Amino acid sequence: MSALWRSYTPGLSPFGLAAAAPGLIDLNLLKAASTVSLLTLVSRVSGLVRELLIAATFGASAATDAFNVAFRIPNLFRRLFAEGAFSQAFVPLLAATRARDGDAATASLVDAVATVLAWTLLVVCAMGVVGAPVLVWMMGSGLAEFDTAVLLTRLMFPYIGFMSLVALAAGVLNTWRRFAIPAATPVLLNLATIAAAWWGSPWLEQRGVEPILALGGGVMLGGVLQLAVQIPALARIGQLPRIGLSPAVIRAAWRHPGTGTVLRQMAPAMLGVSVAQLSLLINTQIASHVAVGAVSWLTYADRLMEFPTALLGVALGVVLLPQLSAAQARGEGDRYSAMLDWGLRTMLMLALPCAAALLVFAEPLVAVLYHYGAFTDRDVGATALALQGYGVGLLGIVAVKVLAPGFYARQDIRTPVKIAIGVLAATQLLNLVFVPWFGHAGLALSIGLGALVNAGLLLVGLLRNGAYRPAPGWALFALRVALATVALGAGLAWASEAIDWIAMRSQWGLRAGAMAAVLAGSALGYFAILFALGVRRHDFVRRSP
């Protein structure tokens, strides 16, 4: 996808962006986004291998439900301290400090924030290990293997400490435009978990120990490795944090003005992230009572949905946030608006066909990637239904990753938080309607529709405050993307029905080859149609003067 992105980034000469904002979108921004997308692709492919191995080894069972709930608990807190509230508050301040005050002041800010973060995480991790039974009950009281989930939670909870420090390092490296290391590090978690499932689980089983516990050890090893590879990268740019150990240094870190700013910005951001995580907690709790395997069906579908979300939304958000923050700090309103426009057009061109694929090609995707070993025909159907529910809202899920940084760069976290609270209420009301009809798939559908509402409200907010001024030609551009997407969806729908993907279970090579051919042909056809309709890359990319 990254290679296709580089070849066919939307040509906007017919749509007016190049004319409206000459020199504002530079080639380095496109290269950075492509680099992050390519490395994220590697990470997601290895993640799919990890999920395939877990599905084949454990299926959608009570044990996998226990692991998925246990893994969601440290992930919930990781999103509070790491790429969620912390990054939203820290990265804009970091970029603005560097743009205004230089590297020395930035290093002082990094040292102070790292010291406060490290000691806070130590306390949180200790509390999480002790309070694991309560956390598991809150997340999945209907689990068949409750005690296993508690043990896994205790084993994996310190993972948030490593990953929160990884988020700090990634924020620094991204501000210095060193995107490669932060984008590549998730591969290490996948490799560690793959090794745990492949070698660790049989080893434990031979000794009479629950084999799913090996996955918890793999997660912890992955967290350690991800933090370790950040250290040399930070040292090379002279920004390796010095974490204070003495009481005097810790007190000074708390009194640093940057620490206070981050904490003040984190307060509403944590509320916003907490709202999203509360929705996840409620949905997981509901799923744990729907049926044995429901948590795992949703998790496997979520992993597939995250593939385009990470390739597109996360990659664009990672690149845009520090650049938007710097433009805002310098008062470059035209550049700020042009970058948002670039991100939204790129998002639409790449996310809309992915959404169509999840809707009409869900069962083949699930069958080819998961339908092995303990993963049954019933599991394929149930996971595909959940994937279609997520597919309804994929465009919104990706758009939020582009639109929210527009607020964070302006250090306006309150507006996204207010919207998130409203979306949480709407999502749970939708659950009341859809879950009785569609079971676990109703949970995914509610999340998808809620994401569309979230993205729409964020867009309206940016338009109303004048921060984003769409360049001319959006209607024509959207029409061309829609026409190409309809053609792609029709082809995938035919392929989904023409081939019996489930019956080919024993023919792994043939089935995988068929899916690769269908997806490659559909992608080439999609971009060929865009090209025929006048979409060009060279009109979109302009080098900065």
N, C-alpha and C positions, 0 to 999 in steps of 0.2 A: 504493500500500500504506500509506503514511503517513497519508493521509486516512482510509482504512478503520480503521487503528489508532486514530486519534483518536476515531472514531465508535463503535468496538466493543472497546475495551480490556476485558479480562475482568471481568465483574461478579462480585464476590466476596462479596456479601451472603449468597448461599446457601452459600458455601464458608467463611465465617468470618473472612476476613482483616480486614475492616473492624471487626468486633466484637472481634477478638483484639488489634488494634494500632491503635486510633483515633488519627488525627492523625499517624501515622508515615509515611504515603505522601502526599507533598504534590503539588499540581497542577503545581508547577514542575518536578518530576522527570519527570513525563509529558510536559510541554511540551518539556523539554530533549531527551528521547529522541526525540520526534517531530521536532524540528528537525534533530537529527543524522541521523535516518532519512531525512527528506525530502531533505536536502542530499546524503546518501550515494546516494540514488536518482538524483539528477541526475548524480553522479559515475559511477555504474554504467551509466547509460544512455549517457553519453558514452563510457565504456569499451567498451560493446558496439558502438557505432558505430566506434570505433577497431579493434576486433577484426574487425568485418565488413569494413572497408576493407582490413585486412591480409590477411584470408582471400581476399577477391575478387582482390586484386592478386598475392599470392604463393602462395595455396593452402596445402596441407600438403606442403611441399617440403623439399629439403635446405637451402635458404637460410633458410626459416622455422625449421627445426630449429636451425640455427646461431644465429639471433637469439634464440630462446627459451632456449637453453642459456646464451648470453652474458648475457641479461637476468637469468636466475636467479642468476648468480654475484654481482653487486652486491646483488641482493635478499637473498641469503643473509646477506651481511655487514650489510646494512641492518637485517635483523631481529635480528642480534646487538647492534648499536649503537643502533638506533632503537626501533620500537614493540615490540620483543621484550624482551631483558634490561634494557636501559636504562630503558625506561618502567616496567617492572615494579618496578624498584628505586627510581626517582626519584620517580614520582608519589605513592606512599603517603607517602614522607618529606616531600615538598613540602607535601602536604595537612596532614600532622600538624604540621609546623613552623609553617605559617600559623595553624592552629587554636590552637596552644599559645603561640607566640612573637610572632606578628604579622607585618606586611608587611616591616618593616625587616630582620628576621632572615631572612625568606624571600628578599629581594633579595640578601643576602650569599651565601646558599646557591646561588642561581641563577648569580650571577657566577662563583663558584668552580667549580661543575660545568661551566658553559659553557666556561671557560678550559681545563680539563683535557680535556674532550671534543673541543674544536676542535683542539688540538695533537695529540691521539692520532689523530684522524681524518686529519690531514695525513700522518702517518707511514704509516697503514694504506693510504691511497689510493696513495701512492707505491709501496709494496710490491706492491699489487694490479696496478698497471700493469706493473711489471717481471715479476711472476710469472704473467701471464695464461696463457701456454702450459700451465703446470703445472695451473692451476685448471681450464682447459677440459678437459684430459686426465682430471682427476679426476671431472669432471661428465659428460662425454660423449665417451669415447674412440672410440666407434663412429660419430661424425658423418662424413657424406660431405664436408662443407665445413668441415673443422677449422680451416684458416687464417682463413677468414672469421669464425668464432666467436672466434678469438683477437683479431683486429682489433677486432671489436665490443666485446669485453670491455674492451680497453684504452680504447676510446672512452667506454664507459659507467661504468667503475669509479668515477670521482670522484662519480658520482651519490649514492653512499652518504654522502659528506660533507655534501652539501646536505640529504639526507633525514634524517640523524641530528640535525642542528641544527633541522630542522623538527619532529622528534619532541620535542626539548627545549621548543621554543616552544609546541607543542600541549599538552604537559603543564602548562605554566604557565597557558595560556589556559583549559584545561578546569578547572583548580583554581579559577580566578576565575569559573567558569561562563560563559565566553565560548566556546561550543561551535561557533558558526557558521563562523568562519574556518578552523579546523582541519578541519572536516568538508567544506568546499567546495574546499579547495586541490587535492585529487586531480584535479579537473576540468581544471586547468591542464596536468597531465601528459598527459591524454588529448587535449586540444586541440593541444598541441605535437606529439604523435605523429601525430595525424590530419593536421596540416599537412605533416609530414615525408613521410607516405605519399602524400598527394594531390599535393603540389608538388615535394617534395625528391627522391623516388624517380625520377620521369620526368626531372627535371633532371640527375641523376647518370647515368642510363641514356643520355641523349643525348650525354654526354661520355665514354662508355665505361667508367664506374665502376660497380661492383656496386651496384645500386639499394637493396638491403636496408640498406646503410650509413646511408642517410638516417634510418632509424628510430633508430639509435644517437644521431644528432645531436638528434632530437626528444626522446628521453629526457633528455638532458643539459639541453636548454632547459627542459623541464618541471621539472626539479629546481631550477634557478635561479629560475624564476618562483614556485614554491611557497614557497621561503625568503623571497623578496622581499616577498610579501604578508603575511607574519607580522610583519614589522618594525613597520609602523605600529600594528598591533593591540597588540603588546607595549608600545609607547611610550605608548599611550593609558591603560594601566593602571599605568604607571610601573615596569614590570618588564623593560625592554629590557636584555638581558645586556651587561655590559662584559667583553669578552674581553681578558685580560691579555697584553701583548706583551713586557714586560721580564722577565728571569730572576727577579727578586725577586718580582714579582707571580705568576708561574707557580709558583714554589716555595710561596708562601703559599696559592695555590689548592689545591695538592696536600696541604698540611697542614690545610686546613679540615676540621673534624670531620664536616661533612655529606658531603664528598667521600669520606672513609674509609667512612662508612656506606653510601653508594651503591655503592662498589667491593666492599665485603663482601657486600652483597645481590646485586650483579651476578654474583659468582662462581658461586653455584649457579644463578642465573637463566640465565647464559650456557650453563651445562651443559645446562639444560633446553631452551633454544632450539636449542643445537647438536645435541641429540638429534633434535629435529624436523627440522632442516635436514639432518642426516645421513641421515635417512629419505628426504628429498626428493632428496638427492644420489644415494643408492643407486637410487631408483626411476627417476631420469632416466638414470642409467648403464644400467640394464636396458633402458629404453625405447629408448635409442639403438641397441641391438643387436637389438631385436625386429623393426623394419621402418623403412624410410624413411617419415617422416611420423608415426611413433608419438609422438614428443615433442610435435609440434604438435597431434595429436588430443587428447592429454591436456591440453595447455595450453588449447585452445579449450574443452574440457569444464570445466576448472578455472575459467575466466573466468565461465562460466554458473553454476557452483556457487557462486562467490564473490558472485554477485548477492544471493541471500537471506542468505548468511553475513554480508555487510557491512551490509545493511539491518537485520538483526535482531541478530546476535551482536555485531558491532563497535559498533553504535550503543548497545546496552545496556551493553556493557563500558566504553565511553568515559564514559558518564554515571555508571555505578555505581562505578567504581574510586575517584575522588576523594571521592564521598559516603560510601562504605563506610569509606574510610580516615579521614575526619573523624569518623564515628560511632565507630569503634574507638578513636581517640585520645581522645575525650571519655568513653569508657566507656558508650556508649549501645547496649547489647547488643540491646535490643528493636527499636530502629530498624534496626540492622545486619541482624538476622534478617528483619525485615519487608521491607526493600529486596531482599534475596536472594529472598524468596518472590515478591515482585512481579515480579522479573526472570525467574524460572523459569516462572511462569504465563504471562507475556507471551510468553516464548520458545516454550513448548509450543503456545500457541494459533496462533502465526504460522509456526513452523518445520515443524510436522507436515504441514499442507497443502502447503507448498512441497516437502517431501520426496516426498509422493505425486505431485506434478506432475512432478518430475524422473524418477520411476520409470515413470510411465505415459504421459507426454507428451514424452519426451526427443527422439524423432525430429522431431516438428513444430517444437519449439523450435530445434533445430540447423538444420533446413532453412530456416526463415524467416529466421534471423539470419545464417547463414553461406553458404547454398547459392547462390553467385553467382560469376561469373568463373571463376577457376582452381580453385575448391572443387568437387570432383566428387561424384557420387552415393555412391561408395565412402567418401569422406571423411565424408559425412553419417552413414552407418551406423556407421563406426568411432568417430566422436566421440560419437554417441548412446549407444553401448555404454559408453564411459567415463563419460558423464554419469550413466547409471543406476547405475554402480558407486559414484560419489560420492553419489548420492541415497540409497543404503542408509544411509549414515552422516551425512546432513545434520543430523539432530536432535542427534547427538553433537557434531558440529563446532560448531554454534551454542551448545549447552549449555556447552561448555568455555569459550566467551567470557564466559559469565555466572558460571560456577562458579569459574574460576581467580582472578578478582579478589577473591573471598571469601578466598582464602589470601593474595594479595598485600597486601590491605588490613591484614591482621594481621602483615605483614612475615614471613610464612612462605612462603618460596620453595622450601625444600627438599622439602616434600611433593609439590608438582606436578612437581618434577624427578624424584623417585624414580618417580612414576607414569609420567612420560614415557619414562624408560629402559625400564621394563617393557613399555610399549606399543610402543616401537621394536622390541624383540625379538619381540613377538607379531606385529607387522605384517610383519616379514621372514619369519617362519615361515609366515604366511598367503600371502606371495608365492610361496613354494616350492610351495604347493598350487594357487593360482589362476592364476599366470602360464602354466604349461604348458597349462592348459585354456582360458583366456580371453585370453591374450596381454596386450596393453596394458591392456585393461579389467580384468584381474585386479589390476593395480597400483592402479587406482582403488578397486576393491572392498576390497582389503586396507586402504587408507587409511580408507575409510568405516567398516569394522568396528572398526579400531583406535580411531577417534574415539569410537565408542559405548562401548568399554571404558574409555577415558580419562575420559569424562564420568561414567560410573558410579562409578569409583573416587574421583573428586573429590567427588562427592555423598556417598558413604559416609564420606569423611574429614571433611567438614563436619558431618555428622550425629553422628559419633562424638565429635568434640571439643566438641560442644554449641554451636558457633557458629551453626548454622542449625537452627531449630526450625520445621518446616512448620506453617502455619496449618491449621485444620480444613477439611475439604471437598475435599481433593485428589482422592480417588477419583471423586467425582461430577463434578468439573470435568474430569478426564481422560476420563471416559466420554463426556461431552458433546462434547468436542473430537474424540474418536475417531469418534463417530457422524457428525459433520459432515464429517470428513475422508474417511470411506468414501464418503459421497454425492458429494463433490467428485471423488474418484478415479474413481468409476464414470462420471461425466459426461465427464471428460477422456479416459478409456480409450475410450469410445464415439467421441468426436470424433477421436481419433488414428487409429482404424480407418475411420471413415466418410468421411474426406477424404484424397485422395491428395496429401499435402503435397509430395512430391518432384516429381511430375508437373507441379505448378503453378509450376515454376521461372521460366518466362517471364512469369508473371502476378504480378509482385511486389506490386502494390497489392492485388489480390484476396486473395492468400495472407496478407499482413500484416493486412489487415482481418479475415479469417476468424479468425486467431489472436487478435487483439485482442478480437473478439467472444466467442470461446470462453473466454479467460482472464477477461475482465470478468464474463461470465455466471457462470462457476464461482465467482469470488470473491464476487459478490453472493449467490449461492445458499448458499455456505458460511456467510457471516455472518448471512444470514437464518435458517438452521437454528439457529445458535448463539443468536440472539435468541429464536427460538421455544422453545428449550430452557431459557431463563431467564438467559442470560449478559447482563450489563448493565455499562455503563461507569460510571454514576454511583455505583454501590455500591463500586466499586474505588478511585476517586480521592477523597481527603480532603485538604483544605487543612490545612497545619500551623497549630497555634494560635499 
